[in-house]
């Protein structure tokens, strides 16, 4: 099983472009396979002085600077762009990168952004219905000369996407959760199911069983569906250095060390290289092969370099 590892950025935390480019170029040198961006407009209602670069613009810029890294959204919010427009944007990034796009998409959830930007925030059912229609439209626009679609939420007539993606059909990643509907959609439309560090690790086997049942229901071979995992990682070479790092991070959050450890919980992979390696090996044993890793801001460069030096060679 081929394993892939990428770095996930959260632009909403305050990155400037030069920093992201530096991390991306270094990632290409030290052995990562991909770069990913979340799709948000701001962190919270007190973030007016904090940078938050737009995800697709950022990917386009990185596409022109990198040569081997694949570039993805984890995940683009379906509500923020009409599906036909999103298909065009994504195809353009795929063209700029010469076929290196990974297309992650989700229904959207961050209501504060919707309200601030004047974007309607429908019910979760409607957002899921919109997502399903969007995926159908986008795949058609990428693969067919002209497309008409008459859905409940979206309608297009004789639309076409030029350019087409270089890959013809970029890999589609859909975020899974405990909700029956999204895992059903993953089985039906996705190339990869993406689970995240927000999930209790003990629930992961149960989610995979649910996903397998959905695949069986539509006669899809479960093994043809890739499994990816969005992990949050904090690493230190020794226990002493880890304690120092955790103490510093706790202070930034105005927490005691004990409170901070509790806040990280089971979902964040923190520890020495051996500890972190073991967490990834457990996921590999469950069938995961593609990992998007978020390192602590603003020490992403040092952390991603350390992980590449001390953990990646042992996993790959």
ROGU-878258 format. One record per residue (C-alpha): x, y, z. Coordinates in steps of 0.001 Angstrom, whole numbers, plus 500000, padded with zeros to 6 digits. Last residue first. Layout:
N
XYZ ...
This chain:
316
507337505298504175 506494505167507871 510060505061509186 511281507690506733 508350509994507635 508961509974511393 512253511657512343 513274513891509444 509883514625507915 508370515153511368 511174517557512256 510672519533509044 506914519769509617 507500520981513182 510104523584512213 507985525016509389 504673524805511252 505879526792514272 503190529462513944 500868527512514134 501021523931515374 501241521272512630 498288520074510552 498862516766508801 496967515416505801 497429511657505609 496734509237502761 496985505449503258 494384504533505850 493510500832505929 492980500151509618 496613499002509995 497649502346508517 495686504073511282 497539502130513997 500849502882512244 500030506591512389 499574506531516155 502740504437516550 504787507000514642 503562509739516988 504736507824520041 508110506921518521 508706510482517308 508060511841520820 504613513086521727 501487514684520371 498935513183517974 495818515250518646 492568513263518820 492975511689522241 492631514931524154 494359518149523144 492154520029525619 493109517634528422 496789518277527773 496050522005527798 494191521882531081 497039519938532713 499629522378531396 497583525281532730 495802527329530124 496152530882528797 496229529523525249 499719530885524667 500712529538528099 499507526067527136 501624526189523978 504743527038525964 504046524290528508 503394521776525745 506711522649524093 508649522368527361 507067519023528195 507833517789524684 511456518884525021 511787516849528222 510042513847526660 512545513930523801 512559514717520071 509370516792520123 506225516476518008 502809518109517733 500499516582515135 496900517244514084 495766514505511727 493437514631508708 492998511022507632 492566509510504194 490924506255503148 490764505390499461 487668503700498066 488504500855495688 488796498471498676 485128498957499524 484138497450496162 480940499239495274 477753497208495054 475492500088496158 474595498492499518 478069496998499881 479643500445499725 477229501738502356 478086498789504608 481790499520504157 481212503108505251 479413501965508384 482291499605509151 484753502453508603 482820504640511034 482888501879513664 486631501379513211 487145505166513702 485084505476516898 487975504681519252 489961507485517671 487334509989518901 486748512068515824 488157515575515674 491371514090514262 489612513736510948 488128511252508495 488467511676504751 486815509154502445 488651509063499153 487629508559495528 484216509931496357 480797509715494697 478602506874495980 480535505615498999 481269509160500149 477605510099499710 476548507236501991 479153508381504489 477653511880504339 474073510697504873 474673508357507817 476201511028510038 479097509791512147 481495511717509994 483133511536506591 484795514334504677 484593513937500925 487748513690498811 487437513665495007 490443512692492892 490735514927489824 488699513703486804 490100514674483414 493587514775484980 494434517925482985 491152519381484200 488941520739481413 489646524288480422 486995525024479451 484068523881481560 480741523762479804 477191524832480480 474336524015478099 471831524904480809 472545524902484549 470141524473487464 470988524168491123 468872523708494260 466103521269493302 468042520025490312 467796520617486597 471185519932485042 472393520724481541 475965519918480580 478118520441477529 481310518659476437 481282516086479273 484032515050481720 484835517975484004 481394519542483687 479764516212484534 481914515730487633 481127519272488794 477372518914488269 477134515594490144 479260516918493007 477115520025493217 473837518092493404 475134516035496325 476437519119498115 473137520945497666 471237518019499194 473675518027502119 473200521764502599 469433521276502409 469508518581505084 471845520653507261 469339523482507129 470095526553505053 472749529190505722 472323531871503059 475563533760502319 475642537383503467 479373537403504183 479097537788507966 476164535370508253 477807532621506228 481069533073508109 479380532813511534 477545529695510340 480695527610509948 479219524324508666 479802523691504990 478610520759502841 482060519404502051 484560519218499208 488125518006498719 489492518034495174 493131516914494873 494812518861492074 498201517943490582 497373517809486880 499751520312485331 499645522661488352 498243525577486351 495802523223484597 494587521655487843 494175525129489332 492076526117486295 489967522971486561 489272523812490216 488115527339489397 485908526153486528 484277523404488612 483764525958491385 481931528242488955 479648525400487866 479073524451491507 478137527976492657 480699529111495212 480626529568499010 477993526927499764 480157523968498697 482790524751501294 486179523547500058 487637520909502335 490302520065502916 491319521684499661 494144520117497708 497463520508495974 499755517668494893 503403518438495412 505746517733492503 506586521055490818 505857523911493202 505756527660492553 502883527982490053 500673525546491931 501386527445495148 499800530582493684 496776528663492405 496406526950495783 496357530318497565 493720531713495224 491656528594495862 491884528915499646 491261532614500207 493934533964502550 492996534619506159 495144537304507743 494328538437511279 493450542091511967 489678541625511634 489880538399513619 487655539221516603 484493537668515149 486251534344514645 488747532570512364 488147534272509021 487106533479505436 487452529700505523 488399526955503073 491057524683504559 494265524321502610 496277521268501606 499831520591500436 500930517228499054 503544514482498786 505934515332501596 509563514236501324 511960516885502607 512421518935499436 508749519330498449 507866520204502015 510539522926501979 508879524546498980 505505524334500712 506765525700504038 508417528685502332 505322529324500205 503121529326503297 505423531754505089 505619534118502116 501807534101501802 501059535373505289 499472532975507751 496983534255510337 495128531297511853 492432531535509172 494908530209506603 494659526745508222 497290524813506318 497436521021505978 500748519341505150 500702516117503147 501676512486503528 501093509654501069 501421505908501667 501458503326498890 500000500000500000 
